[in-house]
Amino acid sequence: MNLTSGNVKLRSFTENDAPRMAELANNEKISQNLRDGFPHPYTLNDAKTFIKNCMNQNPITIFAIEYNGEYVGNVGLVPGQDVYRKSAEIGYFIGEPYWNKGIATIAINLITEYGFKDLELVRIHAGIFEYNNASMHVLEKCGYERDAIFKKAIVKKNSIWDEYRYSKINLNC
């Protein structure tokens, strides 16, 4: 499996990723755009636990993102269950020093192709908080379309927010 495009590569995690993951993930600007299961502050122990949980995936659905040979973030698919077994939710984060370099766009395109071809998914979707315009823009650049706006669907930063739902359909099914 080769999930590489230019200077961006998706790969399995190693224990050596933990210190850099903790450093990049311990950022309020990142945690405010992710679910509360992503802690803030983000500690070295959080990174080690996350990596340990990812090490035995079969098939692999959560990847480290490498840029010019350096760990810079994560991207993953959470497969659906039961009647949703041909769908998955995509999630990702890129460390702030690597924003606006096109890394997220490449990583999302790579994992979307992997999900459609290798995991035989029909639909990949994402829920984006209404104030995260950058993430919406990246998904749109990757061919994801806005399906709906779930009004007042989430609680984040002690406020109620809309959730923008995006999806991409595997046209080869």
C-alpha positions in Angstrom: 0.0 0.0 0.0 1.5 3.3 -1.1 -0.4 6.3 0.2 2.0 9.0 -1.1 1.6 12.1 -3.2 4.5 14.5 -3.7 6.0 15.2 -0.3 3.0 14.0 1.7 2.8 10.4 2.9 0.2 8.5 5.0 1.7 5.8 7.1 1.3 3.7 10.3 2.2 5.3 13.6 5.3 4.6 15.4 6.1 5.1 19.1 8.6 7.8 18.0 5.6 9.9 16.8 4.4 10.5 20.4 6.5 13.5 21.4 5.9 15.4 18.2 2.2 14.5 18.3 1.9 15.8 21.8 3.7 19.0 20.8 1.5 19.7 17.8 -1.8 18.5 19.3 -1.5 20.6 22.4 -2.9 23.6 20.7 -6.3 25.3 21.5 -6.7 26.3 17.9 -6.8 22.5 17.0 -8.8 21.3 19.9 -11.6 23.9 19.3 -12.3 22.3 15.9 -12.4 18.7 17.1 -14.7 16.7 19.3 -14.3 16.8 23.1 -12.7 13.3 23.0 -9.6 15.1 21.7 -8.3 16.5 25.0 -6.8 19.9 25.7 -4.3 20.2 27.1 -2.9 17.3 25.0 -0.1 15.4 26.9 2.6 13.0 25.9 0.6 10.3 27.7 -2.5 11.1 25.5 -0.3 10.7 22.4 1.2 7.4 23.6 -2.3 6.0 24.4 -3.7 7.1 21.0 -0.7 5.6 19.1 -1.0 2.3 21.1 -4.7 2.1 20.2 -3.8 2.6 16.5 -1.0 0.1 16.3 -3.1 -3.0 16.0 -5.7 -1.8 13.5 -6.8 -4.3 10.8 -7.5 -2.8 8.4 -5.6 0.4 9.1 -8.0 3.3 9.2 -6.1 6.0 11.1 -2.8 7.2 9.7 0.1 9.5 10.6 0.6 12.3 8.1 4.2 12.8 7.1 5.4 15.9 5.2 8.9 16.0 3.9 9.7 13.0 6.1 8.3 14.6 9.3 5.2 13.8 11.3 2.7 16.7 11.0 -0.7 15.3 11.9 -3.3 12.6 11.7 -6.1 11.5 9.3 -8.5 8.7 9.7 -11.7 7.0 8.8 -14.2 5.7 11.3 -16.1 2.9 9.6 -19.8 2.8 10.1 -21.6 -0.2 11.6 -24.6 -2.3 10.7 -26.6 -0.6 7.9 -23.9 2.1 7.7 -21.1 -0.4 7.0 -20.3 1.0 3.6 -19.9 4.5 5.0 -17.2 6.1 7.2 -16.6 9.4 8.9 -13.3 11.2 8.1 -11.4 13.2 10.7 -8.0 14.9 10.6 -5.8 17.5 12.1 -2.6 19.2 10.9 -0.2 20.9 13.3 -0.4 24.7 13.1 3.1 25.2 11.7 2.0 23.2 8.6 -1.3 25.0 7.9 -1.8 26.6 4.4 0.7 24.3 2.7 -1.9 22.0 1.0 -1.0 19.1 3.3 -4.6 18.5 4.5 -5.9 18.6 0.9 -3.4 15.9 -0.2 -4.0 13.8 2.9 -7.8 13.9 2.5 -7.5 13.0 -1.2 -5.2 10.0 -0.3 -7.4 8.6 2.5 -10.6 9.1 0.4 -9.1 7.1 -2.4 -7.9 4.5 0.0 -11.4 4.3 1.6 -13.1 3.9 -1.7 -10.6 1.4 -3.3 -9.2 -0.6 -0.4 -12.0 -0.5 2.1 -14.8 -0.6 -0.6 -16.6 2.3 1.0 -19.5 4.0 -0.9 -19.7 7.2 1.2 -17.3 9.2 3.3 -18.7 12.0 5.4 -17.5 14.7 7.8 -19.2 17.0 10.4 -17.6 20.4 10.6 -18.3 23.0 13.2 -19.8 26.2 11.7 -16.9 28.4 12.6 -14.3 26.1 10.9 -14.3 27.7 7.4 -10.8 26.4 6.6 -11.9 22.8 7.0 -15.0 23.3 4.9 -12.9 24.8 2.2 -10.4 21.9 2.2 -13.2 19.4 1.9 -14.8 21.3 -1.0 -11.4 21.4 -2.8 -11.3 17.6 -2.4 -14.7 17.1 -4.1 -16.8 16.8 -0.9 -20.2 18.4 -1.1 -22.3 20.0 1.6 -25.2 17.7 2.4 -26.9 19.7 5.1 -26.6 22.0 8.0 -27.6 20.5 11.3 -28.9 23.5 13.2 -27.7 23.9 16.8 -26.4 20.3 16.8 -23.2 20.6 18.8 -21.9 22.2 22.1 -18.4 23.5 21.9 -16.6 26.3 23.8 -19.7 26.6 26.1 -21.9 27.6 23.1 -24.3 25.9 20.8 -23.2 25.7 17.1 -24.4 24.4 13.8 -22.7 21.4 12.2 -22.1 21.4 8.5 -22.2 17.9 7.0 -20.1 17.1 4.0 -19.8 13.9 2.0 -18.2 12.3 -1.0 -19.7 9.4 -2.9 -17.7 6.6 -4.6 -19.0 7.0 -8.1 -17.5 3.6 -9.0 -20.1 1.6 -7.0 
